[in-house]
Amino acid sequence: MSKDHYFFELATHPSALFRWFLMCLATLVGGLSCLLALVFAQMLLKLGGLEQAEKHGISQNHASRLGGVLVYTNMLFSSIWFLYFGELNLYAGLNFKIILLATLFFILGLFEDLSGLLKARHRFVAMLSICASVMLFEPQFILTTTGLTFLDHYVLVFYPLAMLFSVFGVAFFVNAFNTADGANGLVSSIAIVCLFGLADVNNEALAGLLKLVAIGCGVFMIYNVLIGRIFMGDGGAYFLGALIAVVMIVSVNNGSINVWYALCLAFYPHADLLFSIVRRFYAKKSILAADNGHLHNLIYKRLSSLKLVRRHANTLTGLSIGSVYSLLPYVLTQFGVISWVFVYLAMWVLYLAVWFNLRKNG
């Protein structure tokens, strides 16, 4: 592999001074654990993990798919640091089981990042198998209540149906985060908001773990936004999707978070994938087939046609979606929103209105 393809090699002209600035900034944010994570990800890149240009319909340069390695190893090294110096074990009890499930997804995604050997349907079957295997031994990961009468009284009340619903639900969320990994700052900004939103309603140990993952996402975001040649990849998207999905289930089950608020925090990934499945079905295409009809593709296409913002269209796409569809609901919690169902429905109306407008005029 040529030197140009190393993990943080810049696209064209940025100087070595700028690269050192990014390294120092990331280390300042993430600490020593971040530096170790950067080195480890760089080593893994020699085994593979390059993304081809325009695979997402947005990126114009070859890029790394190993951003998830940075997020995961930063969490791992930081947790070890807290255990050794602060005597705070972030992997005890329920935390360990949550991280175990998310780690299995991370390994599956990382294998695909490095090898590219698995077809979409094979990955989906593997996801279902992972979820089912873990949930058989950990019923806390099975959704038991939603506040919706039909689901609660006719589906989730029966253990086999509740488990089946939860297995497919987590796998769906994982795929949703992976599908959204297209524009700079999109997945990372949404994940950061979700992680802090869930940390606010959980105990100290779980909240600490979620915040460490959020810091890793923040460090990744520095490179993702300022360089634009690194994606979360399947490993990172699978890890974040599984982690957020299962923590949401646990939080909803114990009554610490409203299910509609949880869905609002992670609105864009699951709404975009759900709408994409409907689009492909009516177009008589495979629902697992990739396309460039996602909202972030359409927004990018429109922004890239505007001379004033063309250079920053990729980043503006990711950050604008993350702000509207995740950060805004999080901010609304400060104003005592009464009906999260209304907010969720309003977000759907906004999503569909923007999508159809861009599609019609694109």
C-alpha positions as a Markdown table, in Angstrom:
| # | Residue | x | y | z |
|---|---|---|---|---|
| 1 | Met | 0.0 | 0.0 | 0.0 |
| 2 | Ser | 1.4 | 3.4 | -0.9 |
| 3 | Lys | 2.1 | 6.2 | 1.5 |
| 4 | Asp | -0.8 | 8.2 | 0.1 |
| 5 | His | -3.2 | 5.6 | 1.6 |
| 6 | Tyr | -2.2 | 5.9 | 5.2 |
| 7 | Phe | -4.9 | 6.5 | 7.7 |
| 8 | Phe | -4.6 | 10.3 | 8.0 |
| 9 | Glu | -2.8 | 11.3 | 4.8 |
| 10 | Leu | -4.5 | 14.4 | 3.6 |
| 11 | Ala | -6.3 | 14.6 | 0.2 |
| 12 | Thr | -4.2 | 17.1 | -1.7 |
| 13 | His | -2.3 | 20.0 | -0.3 |
| 14 | Pro | -2.7 | 20.4 | 3.6 |
| 15 | Ser | 0.7 | 20.7 | 5.2 |
| 16 | Ala | 2.4 | 18.5 | 7.7 |
| 17 | Leu | 1.9 | 21.3 | 10.3 |
| 18 | Phe | -1.9 | 20.9 | 9.8 |
| 19 | Arg | -1.6 | 17.2 | 10.3 |
| 20 | Trp | 0.3 | 17.8 | 13.6 |
| 21 | Phe | -2.3 | 20.3 | 14.6 |
| 22 | Leu | -5.0 | 17.6 | 14.2 |
| 23 | Met | -3.0 | 15.0 | 16.0 |
| 24 | Cys | -2.5 | 17.4 | 19.0 |
| 25 | Leu | -6.1 | 18.5 | 19.0 |
| 26 | Ala | -7.4 | 14.9 | 18.9 |
| 27 | Thr | -5.0 | 13.9 | 21.7 |
| 28 | Leu | -6.1 | 16.9 | 23.8 |
| 29 | Val | -9.7 | 15.9 | 23.4 |
| 30 | Gly | -9.2 | 12.1 | 23.8 |
| 31 | Gly | -6.1 | 12.0 | 25.9 |
| 32 | Leu | -3.4 | 9.3 | 25.7 |
| 33 | Ser | -6.1 | 6.7 | 24.9 |
| 34 | Cys | -6.9 | 8.6 | 21.7 |
| 35 | Leu | -3.2 | 8.6 | 20.7 |
| 36 | Leu | -3.0 | 4.9 | 21.1 |
| 37 | Ala | -6.2 | 4.4 | 19.2 |
| 38 | Leu | -4.8 | 6.5 | 16.3 |
| 39 | Val | -1.7 | 4.4 | 16.1 |
| 40 | Phe | -3.6 | 1.1 | 16.3 |
| 41 | Ala | -6.0 | 2.2 | 13.5 |
| 42 | Gln | -3.0 | 3.2 | 11.4 |
| 43 | Met | -1.5 | -0.2 | 11.8 |
| 44 | Leu | -4.7 | -2.0 | 10.9 |
| 45 | Leu | -5.0 | 0.1 | 7.7 |
| 46 | Lys | -2.0 | -1.8 | 6.3 |
| 47 | Leu | -4.3 | -4.9 | 6.2 |
| 48 | Gly | -7.0 | -3.1 | 4.2 |
| 49 | Gly | -10.0 | -0.9 | 4.9 |
| 50 | Leu | -9.8 | 1.6 | 2.0 |
| 51 | Glu | -13.0 | 3.0 | 0.8 |
| 52 | Gln | -13.4 | 3.7 | -3.0 |
| 53 | Ala | -14.2 | 7.2 | -4.1 |
| 54 | Glu | -17.9 | 7.9 | -4.6 |
| 55 | Lys | -19.1 | 4.7 | -3.1 |
| 56 | His | -21.4 | 6.7 | -0.9 |
| 57 | Gly | -22.4 | 9.0 | -3.7 |
| 58 | Ile | -20.7 | 11.9 | -2.0 |
| 59 | Ser | -17.0 | 11.3 | -1.3 |
| 60 | Gln | -14.7 | 12.2 | -4.2 |
| 61 | Asn | -11.5 | 10.7 | -2.8 |
| 62 | His | -10.3 | 7.3 | -1.6 |
| 63 | Ala | -10.8 | 7.1 | 2.2 |
| 64 | Ser | -10.2 | 4.9 | 5.2 |
| 65 | Arg | -13.1 | 2.8 | 6.5 |
| 66 | Leu | -11.4 | 2.3 | 10.0 |
| 67 | Gly | -12.9 | 5.3 | 11.9 |
| 68 | Gly | -14.7 | 2.8 | 14.0 |
| 69 | Val | -11.4 | 1.4 | 15.2 |
| 70 | Leu | -10.5 | 4.8 | 16.6 |
| 71 | Val | -13.9 | 5.0 | 18.4 |
| 72 | Tyr | -13.8 | 1.5 | 19.8 |
| 73 | Thr | -10.1 | 1.4 | 20.9 |
| 74 | Asn | -10.4 | 4.9 | 22.5 |
| 75 | Met | -13.3 | 3.6 | 24.6 |
| 76 | Leu | -11.3 | 0.5 | 25.5 |
| 77 | Phe | -8.1 | 2.3 | 26.4 |
| 78 | Ser | -9.9 | 5.0 | 28.3 |
| 79 | Ser | -11.9 | 2.4 | 30.3 |
| 80 | Ile | -8.7 | 0.7 | 31.3 |
| 81 | Trp | -7.2 | 4.0 | 32.4 |
| 82 | Phe | -10.2 | 4.7 | 34.6 |
| 83 | Leu | -10.0 | 1.2 | 36.1 |
| 84 | Tyr | -6.3 | 1.5 | 36.9 |
| 85 | Phe | -6.1 | 5.0 | 38.2 |
| 86 | Gly | -9.7 | 5.9 | 39.2 |
| 87 | Glu | -10.8 | 2.4 | 40.4 |
| 88 | Leu | -14.0 | 2.8 | 38.4 |
| 89 | Asn | -14.8 | -0.4 | 36.5 |
| 90 | Leu | -16.9 | 0.6 | 33.5 |
| 91 | Tyr | -17.2 | -3.0 | 32.3 |
| 92 | Ala | -19.0 | -4.4 | 35.4 |
| 93 | Gly | -22.4 | -5.9 | 35.5 |
| 94 | Leu | -24.8 | -4.7 | 32.8 |
| 95 | Asn | -22.2 | -2.6 | 31.1 |
| 96 | Phe | -20.1 | -5.7 | 30.3 |
| 97 | Lys | -23.1 | -7.4 | 28.6 |
| 98 | Ile | -23.9 | -4.3 | 26.6 |
| 99 | Ile | -20.3 | -3.9 | 25.4 |
| 100 | Leu | -20.1 | -7.6 | 24.6 |
| 101 | Leu | -23.1 | -7.4 | 22.3 |
| 102 | Ala | -21.7 | -4.2 | 20.7 |
| 103 | Thr | -18.3 | -5.7 | 20.4 |
| 104 | Leu | -19.6 | -8.7 | 18.5 |
| 105 | Phe | -21.1 | -6.3 | 16.0 |
| 106 | Phe | -17.9 | -4.3 | 15.8 |
| 107 | Ile | -15.9 | -7.5 | 15.0 |
| 108 | Leu | -18.4 | -8.4 | 12.3 |
| 109 | Gly | -18.2 | -4.9 | 10.7 |
| 110 | Leu | -14.4 | -4.7 | 11.0 |
| 111 | Phe | -14.0 | -8.1 | 9.2 |
| 112 | Glu | -16.1 | -6.7 | 6.4 |
| 113 | Asp | -14.1 | -3.4 | 6.4 |
| 114 | Leu | -10.8 | -5.3 | 6.0 |
| 115 | Ser | -12.0 | -8.1 | 3.7 |
| 116 | Gly | -15.1 | -7.0 | 1.9 |
| 117 | Leu | -16.1 | -10.7 | 1.5 |
| 118 | Leu | -19.6 | -10.7 | 3.1 |
| 119 | Lys | -22.7 | -10.0 | 1.1 |
| 120 | Ala | -25.5 | -7.9 | 2.6 |
| 121 | Arg | -27.8 | -10.8 | 3.3 |
| 122 | His | -25.0 | -12.7 | 4.9 |
| 123 | Arg | -24.2 | -9.8 | 7.2 |
| 124 | Phe | -27.9 | -9.4 | 8.1 |
| 125 | Val | -28.2 | -13.1 | 9.0 |
| 126 | Ala | -25.1 | -12.8 | 11.2 |
| 127 | Met | -26.6 | -9.8 | 12.9 |
| 128 | Leu | -29.8 | -11.6 | 13.7 |
| 129 | Ser | -27.7 | -14.6 | 15.0 |
| 130 | Ile | -25.7 | -12.3 | 17.3 |
| 131 | Cys | -28.8 | -10.6 | 18.7 |
| 132 | Ala | -30.6 | -13.9 | 19.3 |
| 133 | Ser | -27.7 | -15.6 | 20.9 |
| 134 | Val | -27.1 | -12.7 | 23.4 |
| 135 | Met | -30.8 | -12.1 | 24.1 |
| 136 | Leu | -31.3 | -15.8 | 25.0 |
| 137 | Phe | -29.0 | -15.2 | 28.0 |
| 138 | Glu | -29.8 | -11.6 | 28.7 |
| 139 | Pro | -33.6 | -10.9 | 28.7 |
| 140 | Gln | -32.9 | -7.2 | 29.7 |
| 141 | Phe | -32.1 | -6.6 | 26.1 |
| 142 | Ile | -35.6 | -7.7 | 25.0 |
| 143 | Leu | -38.1 | -4.8 | 24.7 |
| 144 | Thr | -41.0 | -5.2 | 27.0 |
| 145 | Thr | -42.9 | -1.9 | 26.7 |
| 146 | Thr | -43.3 | 0.9 | 24.3 |
| 147 | Gly | -46.4 | 2.8 | 25.4 |
| 148 | Leu | -48.2 | 1.6 | 22.2 |
| 149 | Thr | -51.3 | -0.5 | 23.2 |
| 150 | Phe | -51.1 | -2.9 | 20.3 |
| 151 | Leu | -47.4 | -3.7 | 20.6 |
| 152 | Asp | -47.5 | -3.9 | 24.4 |
| 153 | His | -50.6 | -6.1 | 24.7 |
| 154 | Tyr | -50.5 | -8.2 | 21.6 |
| 155 | Val | -46.8 | -8.6 | 20.7 |
| 156 | Leu | -44.4 | -7.8 | 23.5 |
| 157 | Val | -46.5 | -9.6 | 26.1 |
| 158 | Phe | -45.5 | -12.9 | 24.4 |
| 159 | Tyr | -41.8 | -13.7 | 25.1 |
| 160 | Pro | -41.0 | -15.3 | 21.7 |
| 161 | Leu | -42.6 | -12.4 | 19.8 |
| 162 | Ala | -40.9 | -9.8 | 22.0 |
| 163 | Met | -37.6 | -11.5 | 21.4 |
| 164 | Leu | -38.2 | -11.7 | 17.7 |
| 165 | Phe | -39.2 | -8.0 | 17.6 |
| 166 | Ser | -36.1 | -7.0 | 19.6 |
| 167 | Val | -33.7 | -9.1 | 17.4 |
| 168 | Phe | -35.0 | -7.5 | 14.2 |
| 169 | Gly | -35.2 | -4.1 | 15.9 |
| 170 | Val | -31.5 | -4.1 | 16.9 |
| 171 | Ala | -30.4 | -5.4 | 13.5 |
| 172 | Phe | -32.4 | -2.8 | 11.8 |
| 173 | Phe | -30.8 | 0.0 | 13.9 |
| 174 | Val | -27.4 | -1.3 | 13.1 |
| 175 | Asn | -28.1 | -1.3 | 9.4 |
| 176 | Ala | -29.6 | 2.2 | 9.8 |
| 177 | Phe | -26.4 | 3.7 | 11.2 |
| 178 | Asn | -24.3 | 2.0 | 8.6 |
| 179 | Thr | -26.5 | 3.3 | 5.8 |
| 180 | Ala | -26.3 | 6.9 | 7.2 |
| 181 | Asp | -22.4 | 6.7 | 7.1 |
| 182 | Gly | -22.2 | 8.9 | 3.9 |
| 183 | Ala | -21.6 | 12.6 | 4.7 |
| 184 | Asn | -18.9 | 14.1 | 6.9 |
| 185 | Gly | -20.0 | 14.4 | 10.5 |
| 186 | Leu | -23.4 | 12.7 | 10.0 |
| 187 | Val | -23.1 | 9.5 | 11.9 |
| 188 | Ser | -20.7 | 10.9 | 14.5 |
| 189 | Ser | -22.8 | 13.9 | 15.3 |
| 190 | Ile | -26.0 | 11.8 | 15.6 |
| 191 | Ala | -24.1 | 9.2 | 17.8 |
| 192 | Ile | -22.7 | 11.9 | 20.1 |
| 193 | Val | -26.2 | 13.4 | 20.7 |
| 194 | Cys | -27.7 | 9.9 | 21.3 |
| 195 | Leu | -25.0 | 8.9 | 23.6 |
| 196 | Phe | -25.2 | 12.0 | 25.8 |
| 197 | Gly | -29.0 | 11.9 | 25.7 |
| 198 | Leu | -28.9 | 8.3 | 27.0 |
| 199 | Ala | -26.1 | 9.1 | 29.5 |
| 200 | Asp | -28.4 | 11.8 | 31.0 |
| 201 | Val | -31.0 | 9.2 | 32.1 |
| 202 | Asn | -28.8 | 6.3 | 33.2 |
| 203 | Asn | -26.7 | 5.4 | 36.2 |
| 204 | Glu | -23.1 | 6.8 | 36.7 |
| 205 | Ala | -21.3 | 3.7 | 35.4 |
| 206 | Leu | -23.3 | 3.4 | 32.2 |
| 207 | Ala | -23.3 | 7.1 | 31.7 |
| 208 | Gly | -19.5 | 7.2 | 32.0 |
| 209 | Leu | -19.1 | 4.5 | 29.4 |
| 210 | Leu | -21.5 | 6.2 | 27.0 |
| 211 | Lys | -19.6 | 9.5 | 27.4 |
| 212 | Leu | -16.3 | 7.8 | 26.6 |
| 213 | Val | -17.7 | 6.4 | 23.4 |
| 214 | Ala | -19.0 | 9.9 | 22.6 |
| 215 | Ile | -15.5 | 11.4 | 23.2 |
| 216 | Gly | -14.2 | 8.8 | 20.7 |
| 217 | Cys | -16.8 | 9.9 | 18.2 |
| 218 | Gly | -15.8 | 13.5 | 18.8 |
| 219 | Val | -12.1 | 12.7 | 18.0 |
| 220 | Phe | -13.2 | 10.8 | 14.9 |
| 221 | Met | -15.3 | 13.8 | 13.9 |
| 222 | Ile | -12.3 | 16.1 | 14.0 |
| 223 | Tyr | -10.6 | 14.1 | 11.2 |
| 224 | Asn | -13.9 | 13.2 | 9.4 |
| 225 | Val | -14.9 | 16.9 | 9.1 |
| 226 | Leu | -11.5 | 18.5 | 8.6 |
| 227 | Ile | -10.0 | 15.9 | 6.3 |
| 228 | Gly | -13.0 | 14.1 | 4.8 |
| 229 | Arg | -11.0 | 10.9 | 4.0 |
| 230 | Ile | -12.2 | 8.7 | 6.8 |
| 231 | Phe | -15.5 | 7.0 | 7.4 |
| 232 | Met | -16.9 | 5.1 | 10.4 |
| 233 | Gly | -16.9 | 2.0 | 8.2 |
| 234 | Asp | -19.0 | -1.0 | 9.0 |
| 235 | Gly | -17.2 | -1.6 | 12.2 |
| 236 | Gly | -17.9 | 1.8 | 13.7 |
| 237 | Ala | -21.5 | 2.0 | 12.4 |
| 238 | Tyr | -22.3 | -1.5 | 13.6 |
| 239 | Phe | -20.8 | -0.8 | 17.0 |
| 240 | Leu | -22.6 | 2.5 | 17.5 |
| 241 | Gly | -25.9 | 1.2 | 16.1 |
| 242 | Ala | -25.9 | -1.9 | 18.4 |
| 243 | Leu | -24.7 | 0.1 | 21.5 |
| 244 | Ile | -27.3 | 2.8 | 21.1 |
| 245 | Ala | -30.1 | 0.4 | 20.2 |
| 246 | Val | -29.6 | -1.9 | 23.2 |
| 247 | Val | -29.1 | 1.0 | 25.7 |
| 248 | Met | -32.3 | 2.5 | 24.4 |
| 249 | Ile | -34.1 | -0.8 | 25.0 |
| 250 | Val | -32.8 | -1.1 | 28.5 |
| 251 | Ser | -33.6 | 2.6 | 29.2 |
| 252 | Val | -37.2 | 2.2 | 27.9 |
| 253 | Asn | -37.7 | -1.0 | 29.8 |
| 254 | Asn | -36.8 | 0.6 | 33.1 |
| 255 | Gly | -38.8 | 3.7 | 32.4 |
| 256 | Ser | -35.9 | 6.1 | 32.4 |
| 257 | Ile | -36.6 | 7.4 | 28.9 |
| 258 | Asn | -39.7 | 8.0 | 26.8 |
| 259 | Val | -39.6 | 5.7 | 23.8 |
| 260 | Trp | -40.6 | 8.5 | 21.4 |
| 261 | Tyr | -37.9 | 10.8 | 22.7 |
| 262 | Ala | -35.4 | 7.9 | 22.1 |
| 263 | Leu | -36.6 | 7.6 | 18.6 |
| 264 | Cys | -36.4 | 11.3 | 18.1 |
| 265 | Leu | -32.7 | 11.3 | 19.1 |
| 266 | Ala | -31.9 | 8.6 | 16.5 |
| 267 | Phe | -34.5 | 9.8 | 14.0 |
| 268 | Tyr | -32.5 | 10.2 | 10.9 |
| 269 | Pro | -30.8 | 6.8 | 10.6 |
| 270 | His | -33.9 | 4.7 | 11.2 |
| 271 | Ala | -36.3 | 7.0 | 9.3 |
| 272 | Asp | -34.0 | 7.2 | 6.3 |
| 273 | Leu | -33.5 | 3.4 | 6.1 |
| 274 | Leu | -37.2 | 2.8 | 6.6 |
| 275 | Phe | -38.1 | 5.2 | 3.8 |
| 276 | Ser | -35.4 | 3.7 | 1.6 |
| 277 | Ile | -36.8 | 0.2 | 2.0 |
| 278 | Val | -40.3 | 1.5 | 1.0 |
| 279 | Arg | -38.8 | 3.3 | -2.0 |
| 280 | Arg | -36.9 | 0.2 | -3.2 |
| 281 | Phe | -39.9 | -2.0 | -2.7 |
| 282 | Tyr | -42.2 | 0.2 | -4.9 |
| 283 | Ala | -39.4 | 0.5 | -7.4 |
| 284 | Lys | -39.2 | -3.4 | -7.5 |
| 285 | Lys | -35.6 | -3.4 | -6.3 |
| 286 | Ser | -34.0 | -5.4 | -3.6 |
| 287 | Ile | -34.5 | -3.7 | -0.2 |
| 288 | Leu | -30.9 | -4.5 | 0.6 |
| 289 | Ala | -29.5 | -2.8 | -2.5 |
| 290 | Ala | -27.6 | 0.4 | -2.0 |
| 291 | Asp | -28.6 | 3.5 | -3.9 |
| 292 | Asn | -28.0 | 7.3 | -3.8 |
| 293 | Gly | -31.6 | 8.2 | -3.1 |
| 294 | His | -31.0 | 8.9 | 0.6 |
| 295 | Leu | -31.8 | 12.4 | 1.9 |
| 296 | His | -28.2 | 13.1 | 2.6 |
| 297 | Asn | -27.4 | 12.3 | -1.0 |
| 298 | Leu | -30.1 | 14.7 | -2.2 |
| 299 | Ile | -29.0 | 17.5 | 0.1 |
| 300 | Tyr | -25.4 | 17.1 | -0.9 |
| 301 | Lys | -26.3 | 17.3 | -4.6 |
| 302 | Arg | -28.2 | 20.5 | -4.0 |
| 303 | Leu | -25.5 | 22.1 | -1.9 |
| 304 | Ser | -22.7 | 21.1 | -4.3 |
| 305 | Ser | -24.6 | 23.0 | -7.0 |
| 306 | Leu | -24.3 | 26.2 | -5.1 |
| 307 | Lys | -21.0 | 27.9 | -5.8 |
| 308 | Leu | -20.9 | 29.7 | -2.4 |
| 309 | Val | -20.8 | 26.5 | -0.4 |
| 310 | Arg | -19.7 | 23.9 | -2.9 |
| 311 | Arg | -16.3 | 23.2 | -1.2 |
| 312 | His | -18.0 | 22.5 | 2.1 |
| 313 | Ala | -21.1 | 20.7 | 0.8 |
| 314 | Asn | -20.2 | 17.4 | 2.3 |
| 315 | Thr | -19.6 | 18.6 | 5.8 |
| 316 | Leu | -22.6 | 21.0 | 5.7 |
| 317 | Thr | -24.8 | 18.1 | 4.7 |
| 318 | Gly | -23.7 | 15.9 | 7.6 |
| 319 | Leu | -23.8 | 18.6 | 10.3 |
| 320 | Ser | -27.1 | 20.1 | 9.2 |
| 321 | Ile | -28.9 | 16.8 | 9.3 |
| 322 | Gly | -27.3 | 15.9 | 12.6 |
| 323 | Ser | -28.3 | 19.3 | 14.1 |
| 324 | Val | -32.0 | 19.2 | 12.9 |
| 325 | Tyr | -32.7 | 15.5 | 13.5 |
| 326 | Ser | -30.8 | 14.8 | 16.7 |
| 327 | Leu | -29.4 | 17.9 | 18.4 |
| 328 | Leu | -32.7 | 19.8 | 18.1 |
| 329 | Pro | -34.8 | 17.1 | 20.0 |
| 330 | Tyr | -32.0 | 17.0 | 22.6 |
| 331 | Val | -32.2 | 20.8 | 23.1 |
| 332 | Leu | -36.0 | 20.6 | 23.3 |
| 333 | Thr | -35.7 | 18.6 | 26.5 |
| 334 | Gln | -34.6 | 21.8 | 28.2 |
| 335 | Phe | -37.9 | 23.4 | 27.5 |
| 336 | Gly | -40.1 | 20.6 | 28.9 |
| 337 | Val | -41.6 | 19.2 | 25.7 |
| 338 | Ile | -44.9 | 17.6 | 26.5 |
| 339 | Ser | -45.6 | 15.4 | 23.5 |
| 340 | Trp | -42.7 | 13.5 | 22.0 |
| 341 | Val | -45.1 | 11.7 | 19.7 |
| 342 | Phe | -45.9 | 15.1 | 18.1 |
| 343 | Val | -42.2 | 15.9 | 17.8 |
| 344 | Tyr | -41.6 | 12.6 | 16.2 |
| 345 | Leu | -44.4 | 13.0 | 13.7 |
| 346 | Ala | -43.3 | 16.5 | 12.9 |
| 347 | Met | -39.8 | 15.2 | 12.1 |
| 348 | Trp | -41.3 | 12.7 | 9.7 |
| 349 | Val | -43.3 | 15.5 | 8.0 |
| 350 | Leu | -40.1 | 17.6 | 7.6 |
| 351 | Tyr | -38.1 | 14.7 | 6.3 |
| 352 | Leu | -40.7 | 13.8 | 3.7 |
| 353 | Ala | -41.3 | 17.4 | 2.6 |
| 354 | Val | -37.5 | 18.0 | 2.1 |
| 355 | Trp | -37.0 | 14.7 | 0.3 |
| 356 | Phe | -39.8 | 15.1 | -2.2 |
| 357 | Asn | -38.9 | 18.7 | -2.8 |
| 358 | Leu | -35.3 | 17.9 | -3.5 |
| 359 | Arg | -36.2 | 14.9 | -5.6 |
| 360 | Lys | -38.7 | 16.9 | -7.7 |
| 361 | Asn | -36.3 | 19.8 | -8.3 |
| 362 | Gly | -33.1 | 17.8 | -8.4 |
